[in-house]
Amino acid sequence: MDNNELNNNLGNQILMGDTQPIEDVNKPEQPNNNLNVNQGLNTVLQNNLNQNQEPQPVQPQPQEPQPQETSVDTNDNIFSDIQPVTNEPKKEEIKEVKQKKNKGPIIIIIILLLIVLGLSGYIVYDKFLSNETKSNTTEETKETKTNEVKTVSLKDDSREVVYASIDEKHDGVIRRIPYVNIESKYADEINNEIEELTKNGYLQGQASQNYYIYKVDYHYYENGDIVSILFSWEMENGYSTSKIYNINKTTGKKVTKEELLKQVNIDENSFNTKLVDSYKLARPLESIENNTEAIIKECYQKDIDTLTNSNIKGMYINNAELYVLFDVNYPAGAGIGEAILNINSNTIVLNPILME
């Protein structure tokens, strides 16, 4: 290496000069790699100088300072691990929030589905299962009623449903007492009452004195399950007194007025009107003897008032026709008798014991 090359070398100027360059403290710290390069360069220069016996002084020449590129090694940067301070949420937090937001609609949908399934289940139960349960309950009720039917029976299978406990004739006068042949509480009540009527009351004198000059008789009628009994006895005044009983031969229970009307398709609200109209047709005022007399008209009007108020003594069914028992008013001396009015055929029986 010649002297010119040596003088032009910046490193030699620094090593051979009288003064040391002042380190710029404001200059950014150089990477360690650059220091290693300069050390290697200095070693080479020193070896070259040692080969020259008489080193020539090197005059320092002013040179314009060259801008040095600062190479920042991100691996050696001491601030490389420091994260900038920011208020923005971390990615993990953002992801967790998004996941929570995404779960909200799913939960609502699940709740709605559960509500829909619940309503659907209720509708299915109400329309099908509930009806099936009701149907089963109805069938069980029918079966129970059928069993009840089987429990009702005749007291004496060899006799009719109503037969005569006493069947006599005294000097041509009939004396027949009915007995209800049904195993039930109401049937026993009927039989007990008839027995009391036979031993006491109007029939007492005939039974105790063997004075059988007045007729005692009964009639009974079957219409489906309904058994109707008309029991009458003759009075001294020539008229009669009667009792009517209606019993269901299947259940053994008493048949009500409402059930009788339903059996013959007569509305209860129009029943009173039908009674009056039927009586006027069956027994018009013009057909009554001495109908022009005031007393006859008065008695006739009392009969109308009785039927208007539905003040009847009983009723029964025969051949799907309704018969009504009520009191008929007569002029002074005769008093009150009984009559049976058929409101289907508009006919009347003024003496039930004789059925005429």
SVG drawing of the C-alpha trace seen along z (x, -y; Angstrom):
<svg xmlns="http://www.w3.org/2000/svg" viewBox="-180 -21 192 88">
<polyline fill="none" stroke="black" stroke-width="0.4" points="0.0,0.0 1.5,-3.5 1.5,-6.6 -1.3,-8.3 -3.7,-5.5 -2.7,-5.6 -3.2,-9.3 -6.5,-9.2 -7.8,-6.6 -10.0,-8.2 -9.1,-5.6 -5.4,-6.4 -6.1,-10.1 -7.9,-9.3 -5.2,-7.0 -2.2,-9.2 -3.6,-12.6 -2.7,-14.7 -6.2,-15.0 -9.0,-12.6 -12.3,-13.4 -15.0,-14.4 -17.8,-11.9 -21.1,-13.4 -23.3,-12.5 -26.4,-13.5 -25.6,-11.0 -27.8,-7.9 -26.2,-4.8 -24.8,-2.7 -25.6,1.0 -23.1,3.5 -22.6,4.8 -21.0,1.5 -18.7,1.5 -17.4,4.9 -16.7,3.8 -14.7,0.8 -12.7,2.9 -11.8,5.3 -10.8,2.3 -8.6,0.9 -6.9,4.3 -6.1,4.4 -4.7,0.9 -2.5,1.6 -1.0,4.6 -0.2,2.5 1.5,-0.2 3.6,2.3 5.0,3.4 6.3,-0.2 9.5,-1.1 9.1,-4.9 5.5,-5.9 4.9,-9.2 2.9,-11.8 -0.5,-12.2 -1.8,-15.7 -5.4,-15.8 -7.4,-17.2 -10.8,-18.7 -13.5,-16.7 -17.2,-17.3 -18.8,-15.0 -20.6,-12.2 -24.1,-11.4 -24.1,-7.9 -27.1,-5.7 -28.5,-4.5 -29.4,-0.9 -31.8,0.0 -31.8,3.7 -35.3,4.4 -33.9,7.5 -31.5,5.4 -33.9,2.5 -34.4,2.4 -37.9,1.0 -38.9,3.7 -40.9,5.5 -42.8,2.5 -46.3,2.3 -47.8,-1.1 -50.3,-2.2 -53.8,-2.3 -57.5,-2.3 -58.5,0.0 -59.7,3.5 -57.4,6.4 -58.3,8.9 -59.1,11.6 -61.6,9.1 -63.1,8.2 -63.5,11.8 -65.1,12.6 -67.6,9.6 -68.5,10.8 -69.0,14.3 -71.4,13.0 -73.2,10.8 -73.5,13.8 -74.9,16.0 -77.7,13.4 -79.9,14.0 -79.3,17.8 -80.6,17.8 -83.7,15.8 -84.4,18.2 -84.1,21.2 -86.5,19.6 -89.0,18.9 -88.7,22.5 -89.4,23.8 -92.5,21.5 -93.7,22.7 -93.1,26.4 -95.0,25.8 -98.0,24.3 -97.9,27.0 -97.9,29.6 -100.8,27.9 -102.9,27.7 -102.2,31.4 -103.2,32.4 -106.3,30.2 -107.5,31.3 -106.6,35.0 -105.4,36.4 -107.8,34.4 -110.7,35.5 -109.5,39.0 -109.4,38.7 -112.9,37.2 -114.0,40.0 -112.5,42.6 -114.2,40.9 -117.5,40.9 -117.1,44.6 -116.3,45.3 -119.4,43.4 -121.6,45.3 -120.1,48.5 -120.9,47.5 -124.4,46.7 -124.7,50.0 -123.5,51.7 -126.1,49.7 -128.7,51.0 -127.7,54.6 -128.0,54.0 -131.8,53.1 -133.9,56.2 -137.4,57.5 -138.1,58.7 -140.0,61.7 -138.9,62.8 -142.0,64.9 -144.3,61.8 -144.9,58.7 -143.3,55.4 -146.6,54.4 -149.0,57.0 -151.9,57.1 -151.0,57.9 -154.8,58.1 -157.1,59.2 -160.7,59.7 -164.3,59.3 -167.0,58.8 -170.6,59.0 -169.3,57.9 -167.2,55.0 -163.6,55.1 -160.8,54.7 -157.4,54.8 -154.3,53.3 -151.1,52.8 -147.6,53.8 -144.4,52.5 -142.1,55.5 -138.9,53.5 -135.9,53.8 -135.3,50.1 -135.8,47.6 -138.4,45.6 -140.4,48.8 -140.4,49.6 -141.7,46.1 -144.6,46.6 -145.5,49.9 -145.4,48.6 -147.7,45.7 -150.2,47.9 -150.3,50.2 -151.0,47.3 -153.8,46.1 -155.3,49.6 -155.3,49.9 -156.2,46.3 -157.9,43.3 -160.6,43.8 -160.1,47.5 -160.1,48.1 -163.8,48.5 -164.1,51.0 -161.2,53.1 -162.2,53.1 -165.9,53.7 -165.7,55.8 -167.9,53.2 -166.8,53.6 -169.3,51.6 -166.8,49.1 -164.6,50.1 -160.8,50.1 -158.6,50.6 -155.4,49.7 -153.9,49.5 -150.3,49.5 -148.6,48.6 -145.1,49.2 -143.5,46.7 -139.9,47.6 -138.2,47.6 -141.0,45.5 -143.7,47.4 -146.8,45.4 -149.3,46.5 -152.8,45.1 -154.3,46.2 -158.0,45.1 -160.8,45.8 -164.4,44.8 -165.9,42.3 -169.3,42.2 -170.2,39.1 -169.9,41.1 -166.5,39.6 -163.1,41.0 -159.7,40.3 -156.5,41.3 -152.7,41.5 -150.2,41.6 -146.7,43.0 -144.0,42.9 -140.8,45.1 -138.0,45.9 -137.8,49.7 -134.1,49.6 -132.7,47.3 -135.5,47.8 -135.7,44.0 -138.7,41.6 -139.5,40.1 -139.9,36.3 -142.4,34.1 -139.7,32.7 -138.7,36.2 -142.3,37.0 -142.7,33.9 -139.5,34.6 -140.7,38.1 -143.7,36.8 -141.9,33.8 -143.8,31.1 -142.1,27.9 -142.4,27.0 -142.9,23.3 -145.9,23.9 -147.3,26.7 -149.9,24.6 -151.2,23.1 -151.5,26.5 -153.4,27.7 -156.0,24.9 -156.4,25.3 -156.8,29.1 -159.4,28.7 -161.5,26.3 -161.5,28.6 -162.2,31.7 -165.0,30.1 -166.4,27.0 -168.7,25.0 -171.5,25.5 -171.5,29.3 -172.1,28.8 -175.7,29.2 -177.3,25.9 -174.3,24.1 -176.1,20.8 -176.3,20.7 -173.9,18.5 -172.8,21.3 -171.9,23.5 -169.9,20.8 -168.1,20.1 -167.2,23.7 -165.9,23.9 -163.7,20.8 -162.3,22.3 -161.2,25.3 -159.5,23.0 -157.7,21.2 -156.5,24.5 -155.0,25.6 -153.6,22.1 -151.6,22.3 -150.7,26.0 -152.3,27.0 -152.5,30.7 -152.4,33.8 -150.2,35.9 -149.7,37.2 -148.6,40.3 -147.9,41.6 -149.8,44.3 -149.0,45.1 -146.7,42.0 -149.7,39.7 -149.7,37.6 -152.6,37.8 -153.1,35.2 -155.0,35.7 -156.7,32.6 -159.7,31.5 -162.9,30.6 -165.3,28.1 -169.0,28.9 -172.0,26.8 -172.9,26.8 -173.8,30.2 -171.5,32.2 -168.3,30.6 -165.1,31.4 -164.3,34.5 -161.3,35.7 -160.8,35.8 -158.1,37.1 -157.2,35.0 -155.4,36.4 -153.7,33.4 -152.6,35.2 -156.0,36.3 -157.9,33.6 -160.2,36.1 -161.3,36.1 -162.4,38.8 -164.5,37.4 -164.5,40.5 -161.0,42.2 -162.2,45.1 -164.7,46.0 -162.4,44.8 -165.4,43.0"/>
</svg>
